[in-house]
Amino acid sequence: MTAADSAQRPIIEIRDVHKSFGRVEVLKGVSMSARRGTTACIIGPSGSGKSTLLRCINALVPIDSGSIRVGEVEERARALLAKVRLSDKADAYPGELSGGQQQRVAIARSLAMSPEIMLFDEVTAALDPETVKGVLLTIRELAEEGMTCLLVTHEMGFAREVANRVYFTDGGRIVEEGTPAELFEHPRDPRTREFLGQVL
């Protein structure tokens, strides 16, 4: 794969992801992608599945069905396990490893901490206005440096300014997506227009 091919291939690919907590279906077939070096914002009302989607992407919450691919993460993890001579433990749980094996996994985990993607879940919640300004500036600088950023945010002005792509979620689905200009200035879906009418 050439460098150009790698830049065009999505670094995050989500296909038909479903997630329920008990009887409550939170994600109802979400599909989206983000290319390397772009910034995408996920917006929508509380309870629409935004934070659950982020937690599924970073594997804090297992999905019920569908698929999520982030970079060459599995490939890299297996290579790092091979480096610490634990290839045969790739599918083992921490409790199934000896103390020494757990230490080697910790070394592999440390080697893996060269992130290409940053996920932000309401990073400005409960911050005073001056602190918010500093946090948003930091995220903007990361985006300008080419870091792939995926943000859940209620900061509409920031989403409009920094995002390459904006996704509006409601009821566990992505209702509409587009550039900031398209979504904020000419929303197509009535639910998007209603939401933006309340928050802008």
C-alpha positions in Angstrom: 0.0 0.0 0.0 1.4 3.4 -1.0 1.5 6.4 1.3 -1.3 8.0 -0.9 -3.4 4.9 -0.5 -2.9 4.9 3.2 -4.0 8.5 3.5 -7.2 7.9 1.5 -8.2 4.7 3.4 -10.4 5.4 6.5 -8.5 5.1 9.7 -11.8 4.6 11.5 -14.4 2.4 9.8 -17.7 1.6 11.6 -20.2 -0.7 9.8 -23.8 -1.4 11.1 -22.9 -1.3 14.8 -25.6 -2.2 17.2 -25.4 -2.0 21.0 -28.0 -2.6 23.7 -27.9 -2.3 27.4 -30.5 -4.8 28.6 -33.7 -4.0 26.7 -32.6 -0.5 25.7 -31.1 -0.4 22.2 -28.7 2.5 22.2 -27.0 2.1 18.8 -29.2 1.0 16.0 -27.0 0.2 13.0 -24.5 3.1 13.0 -22.1 3.3 10.1 -19.5 6.0 9.6 -15.8 6.5 8.7 -13.1 9.0 9.2 -9.9 9.5 7.1 -6.5 10.0 8.7 -5.8 13.6 9.7 -9.5 14.7 9.6 -11.6 15.9 12.4 -15.2 14.7 12.8 -17.7 15.9 15.4 -20.6 13.8 16.7 -23.5 16.1 17.9 -27.0 15.4 19.1 -29.3 15.4 22.1 -28.4 13.7 25.4 -29.1 10.0 25.2 -28.7 9.8 21.4 -25.8 7.3 21.6 -22.8 9.7 21.1 -20.8 8.6 24.1 -21.7 5.0 23.7 -20.4 5.1 20.2 -17.0 6.5 21.4 -16.8 3.9 24.1 -17.4 1.2 21.5 -14.7 2.7 19.2 -12.1 2.5 21.9 -13.3 -0.9 23.1 -14.4 0.2 26.5 -17.8 -1.3 25.6 -18.2 -4.4 23.5 -20.6 -4.1 20.5 -23.4 -6.6 20.0 -23.1 -6.8 16.2 -21.4 -5.0 13.3 -17.7 -4.1 13.0 -15.3 -1.4 14.0 -11.9 -1.1 12.5 -9.4 1.5 13.9 -6.1 1.8 11.9 -4.0 -1.4 11.9 -4.6 -1.7 15.7 -5.0 -5.5 15.9 -2.0 -6.0 13.5 0.2 -3.7 15.7 -1.0 -5.3 18.9 -0.1 -8.8 17.6 3.3 -7.5 16.4 4.0 -6.0 19.9 2.9 -9.3 21.6 5.3 -11.1 19.3 8.1 -8.7 20.4 7.6 -9.6 24.0 7.3 -13.3 23.0 3.5 -13.7 23.9 2.0 -14.3 20.4 0.2 -17.4 21.7 -1.5 -15.3 24.4 -3.2 -12.8 22.0 -6.7 -14.0 22.9 -6.1 -14.6 26.6 -7.7 -12.6 29.4 -5.4 -10.8 32.0 -6.5 -13.3 34.7 -5.2 -16.2 32.5 -1.7 -14.8 32.5 1.1 -15.3 35.0 2.6 -12.4 36.8 5.6 -12.3 34.4 3.3 -12.5 31.4 1.3 -9.6 32.7 4.5 -7.6 33.0 5.4 -8.3 29.4 1.9 -7.4 28.3 2.4 -4.1 30.2 5.6 -3.5 28.3 3.8 -4.2 25.0 1.0 -1.8 26.0 3.5 0.9 26.8 5.2 0.4 23.4 1.7 0.9 21.8 1.2 4.4 23.2 2.0 6.3 20.1 -1.6 7.4 19.3 -2.7 8.4 15.8 -6.3 9.1 16.9 -7.7 11.1 19.8 -11.3 10.5 21.1 -12.8 13.3 23.1 -16.1 12.9 25.0 -17.5 16.3 26.2 -14.0 17.4 27.2 -15.3 20.9 28.1 -18.2 19.7 30.4 -18.2 21.4 33.8 -15.3 23.7 32.9 -15.2 27.4 33.4 -15.2 29.5 30.2 -11.5 30.4 30.4 -10.5 26.7 30.9 -12.8 25.7 28.0 -11.0 28.2 25.7 -7.6 26.6 26.5 -8.9 23.0 26.0 -10.5 23.9 22.7 -7.3 25.6 21.6 -5.3 22.5 22.4 -7.7 20.3 20.4 -7.6 22.8 17.5 -3.8 22.7 17.5 -3.8 18.8 17.5 -6.2 18.9 14.5 -4.1 21.4 12.6 -1.0 19.2 13.2 -2.8 16.4 11.4 -4.0 14.3 14.4 -7.2 12.4 13.6 -9.8 13.7 16.2 -13.3 12.4 16.9 -15.2 14.6 19.3 -18.6 14.3 21.1 -19.4 17.9 21.8 -22.2 20.4 22.7 -19.9 23.2 21.6 -21.6 24.0 18.3 -19.4 26.9 17.4 -16.3 24.8 18.0 -17.7 22.0 15.9 -18.5 24.4 13.1 -15.0 25.9 13.2 -12.8 22.9 13.6 -14.6 19.9 12.0 -14.1 18.6 8.5 -17.3 16.5 9.0 -20.2 16.7 11.4 -22.5 13.8 12.3 -25.9 14.5 13.9 -27.2 11.6 16.0 -30.7 11.0 17.3 -32.3 7.9 18.7 -29.2 5.7 18.3 -28.8 6.5 14.6 -26.8 8.9 12.5 -29.6 11.0 11.1 -27.5 13.4 8.9 -23.9 14.1 8.1 -22.1 16.7 6.1 -19.5 19.5 6.2 -20.1 22.1 8.9 -21.4 24.5 6.3 -23.9 21.9 4.9 -25.1 20.7 8.3 -25.3 23.9 10.2 -26.4 26.2 7.4 -28.6 23.9 5.3 -29.7 20.9 7.4 -31.8 18.5 5.3 -33.5 16.4 8.0 -36.3 17.9 10.0 -34.9 16.5 13.2 -31.5 18.1 12.6 -33.2 21.5 11.9 -35.3 21.1 15.1 -32.2 20.3 17.2 -30.1 23.1 15.7 -33.0 25.6 16.1 -32.9 24.8 19.9 -29.1 25.1 20.4 -28.0 27.8 18.0 
